[in-house]
Amino acid sequence: MRAFNGAAGQYHAFCILVVDGSMKRAFTQFWRGGYSALPGYRFSLLFTVFWTGFFIILPLCALIIRPWQDGVGPVVAELHDARMFAALWTSFSTAAVAAFLNIPLGLFLAWMLVRGDLPGRHIANALIDIPLALPTAVSGITLATLYSPQGWLGYPLSKLGISVAYTRSGIVLALMFVGLPFMVRTVEPVLKNLPQELEEAAKLLGARPRQIITRVIIAPLRPALLTGFGLAFARGVGEYGSVIFIAGNQPFKSEIAPLLIVVRLQEFDYPGATAIALILLLASLSVLVCLGVLRRRISAWSVGA
Amino acid sequence: MSVHVENLTRYAPASQRKLLDDITLTFPTGAFVALVGPSGAGKTTLLRAIAGLDQCEEGTLTLNGNSLKTLQDRAGKIGFVFQNYALFPHMTVARNISFGLDVLPRGKRPSPTEIANRVKELLELMQIPALAEAYPARLSGGQRQRVALARALATGPTLLLLDEPFGALDPIVRRTIRTWLRTLHDQLGLTTILVTHDQEEALEVADRIVVMQNGRVVQDASPTDLDEKPQTSFVMEFLGEAVTFKGQVKNGYFVPDEAHVASFPTHISEGRADAMIRPFEIMLQDEGEAAVPLATHGKSNGYRHYSATLAGRAVPVFVPETSGGAHIKTGCAHLNIQNARIFRNGTRAN
């Protein structure tokens, strides 16, 4: 009921705004599509509003409303649950580390795809998207097998005293695997559009190779790198299948938030599960908003921003 | 800075096709030279070779008598303006201009105030003092051009290389920038090499014009010489509208194949030849009964424009407005082409 009242209040405020002349004009123009030459503007507008409302806003609203249905109690109780905070911290920190480590890797791969004239370039190009196509459980099992203490890579590593599987480094590894395509695919088109003359101009102006890389190539890529980071991070926070096989899933150590939600569901603790989901949602949202603001700030030079 | 190029040859990657074919040229200090020619003639390739951006397989290149092997040696001594300007999109105009100074090793780098003053000075020289904090994406073509030039000049080079710098500008801006560039060249005592496919631009701005075709230098001369003594029919045609009359040299006369075009005396040996002439050099003669019909096409720049209909083709003829003659009334005349240059197998014969 409270939610409905809130919505009505917002609608009222909206009407007041609309009465203001310029706002009204802006709204009519928006509705009519300005002087757009595209046919079917209103149809597309209605379709978009319906689509986003039905498939994105509605489920999100349900997610926001559901935890409170059994009263404030379960949510507050959840807020006192140290296990949940440990899981959230594991999720966010590993996702951030993985996305961060993907920056140089993705940049290098995109660089090779755009500039390198290697024979197997087209195959490599196709392979990069594989982590997106593979069922996440398959990648998880594959990674777990490779890095388990008896695995091809895990055995020599364990001899060196490094254990990857069943630790947080295992989670980071899995998240890097699934996040890499996002980084490569956001950086690649921007890198492709950077004219090669920029490097030549810098060279002729006396820049040394290191200066060319940092000041002329990476600097204009920063917005794309940040977007790639955001996408890889978001994917990492929500990733489930590929992580649970390699993570070991020990509470307080290597348990990720999505897994904790499943655990709560299996305990039939629906309010608890939705409360974690809500906190996860809010935390992700605020991180993504911050990244968006930062991105706008560092891409002030481009026309669209 | 003087530039000397000797027997420079460059091949297309992985083929025997020559992009530059045995080019020998000297650009003395203070010269303003235009490289002209159709697209694919090798103008830009030559310019890039001089800048050191591309390596040539054969030949030598010396700048001020020294062969500078690496780009590092040339850094800051050569100003290069790219066709698309290649401004750094993420830097402000001021940062773009100061780039060449900012990247200097700490010992050689001027202090921040000195750099700021240099940028200010250049912005004023380029007549864009208000744009220091703007980003390249928001500039017009002419403004980008000026920023690119300022960036190229920041390190105080004595050789300026310009690759089709006026290509993307509208005609009015082109004309202003052209004159301004010439003034700048004289003011700073630069050696400037300009690549353009617009022969009019070259004729107007440069002291010397190098016409290129298929990777070779066809003619290297002053604008006046080029206009008066084109060495090949290609140069003649490239420098402006030209009309060709095929004919025969006989008994010391060039006899055109077409009727109603007057023969004229010449010294060259007998045989087939082509007479090429500019439309404003053709004269109209009123003698004879049967003559070429003339269609009027209005006037411009003090010339009356006609189109003379010969058998199978129409030839443009521009006559000074001040000249009289019966053809104004009768609308037909004979063509006198005695000012034509005669070419045999594409090269100048008379």
Boltz contact constraints between the chains, C-beta under 6 A:
constraints:
  - contact:
      token1: [A, 195]
      token2: [B, 86]
      max_distance: 6.0
  - contact:
      token1: [A, 197]
      token2: [B, 82]
      max_distance: 6.0
  - contact:
      token1: [A, 197]
      token2: [B, 86]
      max_distance: 6.0
  - contact:
      token1: [A, 198]
      token2: [B, 86]
      max_distance: 6.0
  - contact:
      token1: [A, 200]
      token2: [B, 53]
      max_distance: 6.0
  - contact:
      token1: [A, 201]
      token2: [B, 86]
      max_distance: 6.0
  - contact:
      token1: [A, 203]
      token2: [B, 71]
      max_distance: 6.0
  - contact:
      token1: [A, 204]
      token2: [B, 80]
      max_distance: 6.0
  - contact:
      token1: [A, 205]
      token2: [B, 99]
      max_distance: 6.0
  - contact:
      token1: [A, 205]
      token2: [B, 100]
      max_distance: 6.0
  - contact:
      token1: [A, 206]
      token2: [B, 75]
      max_distance: 6.0
  - contact:
      token1: [A, 206]
      token2: [B, 76]
      max_distance: 6.0
  - contact:
      token1: [A, 206]
      token2: [B, 100]
      max_distance: 6.0
  - contact:
      token1: [A, 206]
      token2: [B, 103]
      max_distance: 6.0
  - contact:
      token1: [A, 207]
      token2: [B, 103]
      max_distance: 6.0
  - contact:
      token1: [A, 211]
      token2: [B, 103]
      max_distance: 6.0
  - contact:
      token1: [A, 219]
      token2: [B, 90]
      max_distance: 6.0
  - contact:
      token1: [A, 220]
      token2: [B, 89]
      max_distance: 6.0
  - contact:
      token1: [A, 220]
      token2: [B, 90]
      max_distance: 6.0
  - contact:
      token1: [A, 301]
      token2: [B, 90]
      max_distance: 6.0
  - contact:
      token1: [A, 301]
      token2: [B, 135]
      max_distance: 6.0
  - contact:
      token1: [A, 303]
      token2: [B, 137]
      max_distance: 6.0
